[in-house]
């Protein structure tokens, strides 16, 4: 994870966590982070392993829709991450894991 520029904390700034998709390497994460940090009033840090972006932004300069649009324009997917969506993502990943585990054992037996 790259370090975002150190900007003094401003009480008028808001934070949002974005769930990211389509990243295949650390360079992808770096590219998303770079594009988000180009936006005015934005300080972003992307975590490749967690597929998340933690973004601090000035609501007067940008909104969440523009943050998501920037990620999409960069070639990836993004959605706001909440407790509900994190639980949903965890369930999907677990189901995928179980499916892959079943395929593994079926192929090992044959």
Order of alpha helices (4+ residues) and beta strands (2+ residues): beta-alpha-beta-beta-alpha-beta-alpha
